[in-house]
Structure formats: C-alpha cells, structure tokens
Amino acid sequence: MKRVFFVIQILVLTVVFSGGNRDIEAGNMNMPSFPSQAQDQGYYSQLERNGNFYLKDHTWLRNGENHIQVGISYSMVAAIGNKVTFISPAKAVGDTFVKNELLAEIEGVGGTTNLYAPCAGVIKGINPMIETPYQMQPNQVWVYKCHLKRDQLGPLMDDQEYAAALQ
C-alpha cells in the first residue's frame, strides 16, 4: 500500500514540476507566517558555520539557499540498517505542517522510522533522490526543503555535540 501511495505522489510531483507553479521553486511564494531564511537572524546563524545540525529526536537539518533541508541523522540511518530502501513522503510541495506532524516514513534494510516535523513550516521542495534512496549518502538522508518557524525548533546540536549526546 505504501508503494502505491509513493507512486501516486511521484506522478503528482512530476505533473507539478513539469508545468506547475514555478513561483515555489523561485522563492516567490507569499508566506507571511513562514518567513524565509534571513542572514541576520541569530538563531540560524549557526547553521551557516558548519552546515549539519541535529535535534534530540535525530532530525537532521542543513542550511541551503533560502531553505533548510530536513531529514534523519546518520545515527537513525544506522539504526534502520545503514541503507535506506524506501521513502514515503506524507507532504507535497506547498503543503504546510505543524510541529510533530508526520512528514515521511523511511524504510531501511533493518527497520522503519518516521520523520516528524521539528516545528511548523511549509514544504518548498522534495529530494529528487527519494525515487532511489539507496543511492543517498547515509550521513545525509534528507527528504524535504522547507521554510521553518525558527522560534519553535529548540536547541540545535552540531556534529560534535550530537556525537557526544549519542554516547
């Protein structure tokens, strides 16, 4: 059933990206309650230093151009068998979400995990490699490009802090 849902989503995304609204990809979307990434916001300035950041629930974040990539950490990938075999996104481009809402189900060779929203936001893009997730690097499994409500995120950990928290 998950695979049928996944195929339907891929077909919908193909239609959207082949002739749909290019304003979303161009960043011209009017989102007053979900501000775009701002260079002067101290909360996210740390994302520009190293790139990879984590939350306690093993959510992985990385700063991109006018978006944040959201996925699962290398530790969570290891927990599901070090190889992602299937990703079933629960949201499409343009969808909004609230904190703790299901964003995707991620299957590995040794189990399944869910990716939950770290805070409220809006989906700006989907990783094109979700069709072939086994080709993703295990340390950078991301599903969405998002605008996030920064004030809801909580404390972020860099690579060293995250590794120390796992021990």
C-alpha positions, 0 to 999 in steps of 0.5 A: 500500500505504501508503494502505491501511495509513493507512486501516486505522489511521484506522478503528482510531483512530476505533473507539478514540476513539469508545468506547475507553479514555478513561483515555489521553486523561485522563492516567490511564494507569499508566506507571511507566517513562514518567513524565509531564511534571513542572514541576520537572524541569530538563531540560524546563524549557526547553521551557516558555520558548519552546515549539519545540525541535529535535534534530540529526536535525530532530525537532521537539518542543513542550511541551503539557499533560502531553505533548510533541508530536513531529514534523519541523522546518520545515527537513525540511518544506522539504526534502520540498517545503514541503507535506506530502501524506501521513502514515503513522503506524507507532504507535497510541495506547498503543503504546510505542517505543524510541529510533530506532524508526520512528514515521511516514513523511511524504510531501511534494510533493518527497520522503519522510522518516521520523520516528524516535523521539528516545528511548523513550516511549509514544504518548498521542495522534495529530494529528487533522490527519494525515487532511489534512496539507496543511492543517498549518502547515509550521513545525509538522508534528507527528504524535504526543503522547507521554510521553518518557524525558527522560534519553535525548533529548540536547541540545535546540536552540531556534529560534535555535540550530537556525537557526544549526546549519542554516547 
